[in-house]
Amino acid sequence: MRSWQYSSTAGGLEKNLILNPAAPLPTTKPDQHLVQVIAAALNPVDYKPAEIPGVLRFAIAKPATPGIDFAGTIVRPASDSPLKAGQLIFGACGTNPVAGGALREFSISGIKSAVAIPEGVDPIDAATVGVAGLTAYQSIVAHVKSGDRIFINGGSGGTGIFGIQIAKAVGCHVTTTCSTANVDLCRELGADEVVDYKKESVLDALLFKAKGQKYHHAVDNVGSDEQLALRCHEFMRSDGTMVIVGGEPSWKAVSQTLKRKLLPGFLGGVKGNVVGFWPDQKPEDLQQIVEWMKEGKVKAVLDSKFPFEEAPKAFEKLRTGRARGKIVVDVASETYKKGSQ
């Protein structure tokens, strides 16, 4: 099978990707499906952690294949799974949270990491959900109830587009941020209020809005403005939580996190309730998201789609940080369509 692989990230992961035309098929365990990949969607986690000095050497087996989000068809189902060979599924590939292996023609997915794609949902759209959709769902739904006010920093990125729609699906009032070019998109997705960070300070806007009514919950998909976390108690309710999803993975970021957690407020620590986040593979959460997609309450927003042979270009686009929605690599949609007719 064909597989994109890398053994170094020097100069950027995408500059080290090599297309292996004869990679062996992955070996599955009893609780894993063997799948033919139709499409893979990219996320910052597909390259950022791998580029941290030391991570590739100690945490990733080489050669590695990037990609977690996928949609595909089952070749061989996991033992005791209700899913059948030939059935369309979506979710997360692999067992390594940094190099899942979606950018190859065949991959593996754990029994808890994927669910069936219902009729009426395009596999290309379903491929975008695995990380971004699940992150949005789990960073919001358990923390809110209908009528709550939520702030989502970064509404037009891969996670933000799902976050706005999921928050609206559960009945929240949504305030989000984006650049001028994406204000209309965020409003179309359901945002009640949009802060254009190109035109005004996000923190100042939140503090002004909080004079009327403070936020019950906040999700930071960007992570670049530490002041949002340090001063969240000024625009959030005392029982509210800010979930930090975005940010550059680095040793500096780790030290800043420890500083916020361990130091008291008067020494630079956080006075509000700020928590980090890592998604948990829960098939019931994936199922709820895809049901909303089938009902039209949640939709995928595609920034761009690249053919399998141009996967490195897809990473170049992702690295710009200017994607308007999700970036998808089409692994075999045409081949699959021909084979299924």
Protein Blocks (a to p, Z undefined) as FASTA:
>chain_A
ZZdddfbfghijklmgccdfkbccddddfkbccdddfbdcddfklmmmmmpghjlmmmpc
cdddedjbdcdddfbdcehiabdehiaceddedjbfklnolacfbdcddfklcccddehi
afklmmmmmmmmmmmmmmmmmmpcehiacddehjlbmklmmmmmmmmmnopacdddddfk
lmmmmmmnopabdcdfklpcfklmmmmmmmmoccfbdcdfkopamklmmmmmmmccfkbc
cddfbdcddfklmmmmmmmmmpcfknopafbdcddddddddfklmmmmmmmmmnopaccd
dfbdcdfklmmmmmmmmmnopagcjadddfklmmmmmmmZZ
